[in-house]
Amino acid sequence: MADCVDRWDDFKDAIWVTPFRVTFPKEGYMIFSGAMTALVTPFRNNAIDEEAYRAFIEWQISEGIHGLVPCGTTGESATLSHAEHERVIEICIEQAAGRVPVLAGSGSNNTSEAIALTKFAQKAGADGALLITPYYNKPTQDGLYYHYKAVAEAVDMPLVPYNVPGRTGCNMLPPVVARLAAEFPHISGIKEATGDMTQASELLESCPPRFSVLSGDDLTAYPLLALGGRGVISVTSNIAPRRVADMCNAHASGDAKKAHEIHHNLFPLHRAMFMVSNPIPVKTALAMMGKMSDEMRLPLCPMPDDKKEKLAAILEKYELLAK
């Protein structure tokens, strides 16, 4: 019982800035929540298309999205130069202008590089940094702990680890996440993309109430919200920001019927976004919607024609095609 009281005492001191922006007075670190878009990076002639990117961010905000996440997997961060990576973050922060939080991707499988990118994100004015678990190296659980510990000791800003074993080859387990959350208040959440509700439940059970568990998997975003998750970092919201935000809004207001109706309505669109490797379908969809070019960088390449036709049919059903 004493433990429950301590946890509630921590939680009840939260200051709710808006329904989807939370800070805690003791630590002062933002807790990310709601529908946050893992932003696509537009290219034109192998360069960042700044005009299209700014217009895209403006559209996202006007559609009611709760937060923006530049330089993630969906933003093709793996093929951005360091200078481009920094510029994409700068543009996002400038265009958002404080209207919604910006959680900047700054992860790497090289701890020193992750620290450097995170320091830049903090200096640029990002509200937090999203750090993917080190890929290819296949670190142990201890290695993952020391990686995030090193970053947390190097910066003083909200940090959100990103756990996506399907991309990285390693799974950061709940005991390590709970240890980091307990030791570093500014490790304020996790993007959990395993799709495993048992693992998500263990995270929610073992981490402090101030810790924000965010879905990194559109297909299981609503189930995670129902378990106690705070939101989703979404691919689908690139093309349907209002619908994804409405699902989170309905859940936050206690309207479970509306939230699960939106979830089921979005499900075919979620599936379409992963017909082939992300971000190929979502960038192709945005081109069909007239938002940007479908230009990608190798080794990503255009969708096969048969899949592109299926994607166009789904977008037409949702009335998303450019008129």
Salt bridges, closest charged atoms under 4 A:
ASP13 OD1 - LYS12 NZ 3.67
ASP13 OD2 - LYS26 NZ 3.62
ASP49 OD2 - ARG44 NE 3.22
GLU50 OE2 - ARG54 NE 3.02
GLU50 OE2 - ARG87 NH2 3.26
GLU58 OE2 - ARG99 NH1 2.70
GLU63 OE1 - ARG242 NE 3.51
GLU76 OE2 - LYS283 NZ 2.60
GLU84 OE2 - ARG297 NH2 2.73
GLU90 OE1 - ARG87 NH1 3.32
GLU94 OE1 - ARG54 NH2 2.55
GLU94 OE2 - ARG87 NH1 3.50
GLU113 OE2 - HIS82 NE2 2.77
GLU153 OE2 - LYS149 NZ 2.78
GLU183 OE2 - ARG179 NE 3.21
GLU261 OE2 - LYS257 NZ 2.63
